[in-house]
Amino acid sequence: MNRTDFMNWQNFKNELLQHPQLHLQFQYAQAKLVDASYHITEIKQAPIVSVDCGGVMNSWTEVIVQLWEPEQRDSEREMKASKALSIIGVVEKVLPINPLAMVKIEFGNSQFDTRQMYPGQFLVSGDNLVVNLSPDFVQCKAIERGGSCGTNEKGEECCAPAPEKQKVQLVELTNFSANSCTPGSGCC
């Protein structure tokens, strides 16, 4: 999997536009949904520029939609896709968002550490549009492109587990016969 396999901002919005009347729900873990009275607290656009272990510069843009569950649950405030689109409209009037930017959803609560996740499959379930979220992961771009790390020609050395060190066997020298060195003999 690489960064081009993920949903971009334009496709994310298009999914919402197809179902404006449905309640927008996010599944962050197996059978765990963000409470329906969540708020979209902010939408961030983050241009990323990095240099990987192979010395290659990489750049991409992420759009991070931050969700927050209020302490007081309120079923009257369930987020519909149309309301999410309205919030997106307010944001885009102030911040031009790259339509090809990678989308991440940022969420956490008292039972789930805050993290950024990728929106995956969108499922219609009754009156709900459920977005299944997948966790972010760490990757080695040098290995993924079949390249190498730095000047190394083989490609895996900097990112693979360190080779196991050989154990040195200690030998007791006092058990050897007369051919061994003695202090002051000049052989050492």
Phi, psi and omega per residue, in radians:
M1 nan 2.366 3.047
N2 -2.259 3.128 -3.009
R3 -1.095 -0.405 -3.135
T4 -1.369 -0.162 -3.133
D5 -1.434 -0.071 -3.014
F6 -1.735 2.809 -3.092
M7 -1.192 2.352 3.070
N8 -1.650 2.975 -3.051
W9 -1.037 -0.781 -3.119
Q10 -1.089 -0.753 3.123
N11 -1.160 -0.632 3.090
F12 -1.071 -0.849 3.119
K13 -1.094 -0.703 3.129
N14 -1.058 -0.662 3.084
E15 -1.075 -0.735 3.126
L16 -1.171 -0.698 -3.135
L17 -1.092 -0.470 3.141
Q18 -1.278 -0.340 -3.052
H19 -2.434 0.964 -3.036
P20 -1.105 -0.469 -3.079
Q21 -1.433 -0.194 -3.077
L22 -1.510 2.667 3.035
H23 -1.283 2.270 -3.096
L24 -1.579 2.027 -3.108
Q25 -2.133 2.616 3.131
F26 -2.133 2.160 3.085
Q27 -1.683 1.959 -3.051
Y28 -1.701 -0.271 3.082
A29 -2.696 2.983 -3.116
Q30 -0.962 2.083 3.117
A31 1.060 0.396 3.124
K32 -2.121 2.070 3.113
L33 -1.933 2.539 2.968
V34 -1.072 2.382 -3.121
D35 -0.948 2.398 -3.026
A36 -1.067 -0.307 3.131
S37 -1.620 0.349 -3.141
Y38 -1.069 2.861 3.054
H39 -2.037 2.566 2.897
I40 -1.567 1.850 -3.011
T41 -1.458 -0.538 3.065
E42 -2.900 2.791 3.029
I43 -2.171 2.122 -3.075
K44 -1.933 2.494 3.003
Q45 -2.011 2.147 -3.050
A46 -2.168 1.886 3.012
P47 -1.328 2.242 -3.103
I48 -1.938 2.276 3.017
V49 -2.252 2.192 -3.112
S50 -2.453 2.839 2.991
V51 -2.127 2.167 -3.089
D52 -1.486 3.113 -3.067
C53 -1.139 -0.256 3.074
G54 -1.580 0.037 3.121
G55 1.432 0.242 -3.115
V56 -1.716 2.309 3.103
M57 -1.384 2.410 3.110
N58 -2.225 2.579 3.058
S59 -2.586 2.533 3.079
W60 -2.835 2.977 3.133
T61 -2.130 2.416 3.074
E62 -2.041 2.499 2.973
V63 -1.990 2.141 -3.070
I64 -1.968 2.082 3.106
V65 -1.730 2.025 -3.087
Q66 -1.659 2.221 3.115
L67 -1.905 2.527 3.126
W68 -2.386 2.281 3.053
E69 -1.622 2.143 3.085
P70 -1.259 2.714 3.109
E71 -1.106 -0.702 3.111
Q72 -1.593 1.926 3.103
R73 -1.241 2.457 -3.100
D74 -2.451 1.764 -3.088
S75 -1.147 -0.298 3.086
E76 -1.323 -0.233 -3.078
R77 -1.897 0.475 -3.141
E78 -1.068 2.389 -3.094
M79 -1.392 2.070 3.025
K80 -1.636 2.745 3.109
A81 -1.005 -0.633 3.130
S82 -1.103 -0.670 3.113
K83 -1.202 -0.699 3.082
A84 -1.053 -0.733 3.111
L85 -1.123 -0.613 3.092
S86 -1.126 -0.757 3.106
I87 -1.114 -0.736 3.101
I88 -1.045 -0.721 3.110
G89 -1.055 -0.739 3.116
V90 -1.090 -0.779 -3.127
V91 -1.115 -0.796 -3.070
E92 -1.212 -0.301 3.039
K93 -1.236 -0.479 -3.099
V94 -1.752 -0.641 -3.032
L95 -2.206 1.860 3.082
P96 -1.141 2.110 -3.068
I97 -1.776 2.343 3.123
N98 -1.124 2.066 -3.099
P99 -1.144 -0.339 -3.139
L100 -1.691 0.047 -3.135
A101 -1.137 2.536 3.102
M102 -1.266 2.345 -3.114
V103 -1.669 2.370 2.994
K104 -2.289 2.577 3.067
I105 -1.931 2.226 -3.132
E106 -1.843 2.191 -3.086
F107 -2.713 2.637 3.003
G108 -2.927 2.719 3.047
N109 -2.559 -2.968 -3.056
S110 -1.165 -0.334 3.116
Q111 -1.838 -0.050 -3.024
F112 -2.502 1.981 -3.123
D113 -1.028 2.459 -3.137
T114 -1.050 2.307 3.105
R115 -2.725 2.917 3.068
Q116 -1.768 2.362 -3.094
M117 -2.304 2.759 3.124
Y118 -1.629 2.347 3.004
P119 -1.229 2.292 3.122
G120 -1.925 -2.075 -3.083
Q121 -1.236 2.406 3.034
F122 -1.782 2.154 -3.118
L123 -2.132 2.338 3.025
V124 -1.563 2.174 -3.136
S125 -2.346 1.702 -3.077
G126 1.114 -2.132 3.133
D127 -1.578 0.212 -3.035
N128 -2.034 2.506 2.931
L129 -1.884 1.880 -3.043
V130 -1.758 2.190 3.108
V131 -1.798 2.015 3.077
N132 -1.391 2.243 -3.115
L133 -1.793 2.466 3.095
S134 -2.004 2.498 -3.126
P135 -1.186 2.649 3.020
D136 -1.237 2.876 -3.132
F137 -2.577 2.901 3.105
V138 -1.728 2.471 -3.137
Q139 -2.419 2.786 3.036
C140 -1.914 1.872 -3.092
K141 -1.137 -0.609 -3.122
A142 -1.066 -0.790 3.130
I143 -1.205 -0.716 -3.124
E144 -1.043 -0.586 -3.136
R145 -1.610 0.107 3.111
G146 1.310 0.291 -3.110
G147 -1.631 -2.810 -3.109
S148 -2.264 2.952 3.118
C149 -1.673 2.077 3.121
G150 1.094 -2.256 -3.109
T151 -1.627 -0.001 -3.091
N152 -1.205 2.405 -3.082
E153 -1.560 -0.307 -2.981
K154 -1.550 -0.457 2.978
G155 1.748 -0.387 -3.062
E156 -2.011 -0.223 -2.947
E157 -1.003 -0.710 -3.082
C158 -1.347 -0.349 -3.043
C159 -1.916 -0.230 -3.133
A160 -1.447 2.804 3.069
P161 -1.015 2.558 3.128
A162 -1.085 2.474 3.125
P163 -1.126 2.587 -3.136
E164 -1.211 2.308 -3.140
K165 -1.303 2.459 3.097
Q166 -1.303 2.458 3.110
K167 -1.439 2.391 3.119
V168 -1.575 2.299 3.121
Q169 -1.612 2.185 3.132
L170 -1.532 2.390 -3.135
V171 -2.070 2.354 3.121
E172 -1.453 2.051 -3.046
L173 -1.367 -0.257 -3.101
T174 -1.257 -0.206 3.142
N175 -1.532 -0.091 -3.121
F176 -1.428 2.723 -3.104
S177 -1.404 -2.775 -3.004
A178 -1.115 -0.248 -3.125
N179 -1.324 -0.038 -3.124
S180 -1.537 2.756 -3.139
C181 -1.300 2.620 3.019
T182 -2.178 2.647 3.137
P183 -0.975 2.372 3.101
G184 1.447 -0.034 -3.102
S185 -1.437 -0.239 3.111
G186 1.493 0.002 -3.116
C187 -1.451 -0.295 -3.114
C188 -1.781 nan nan
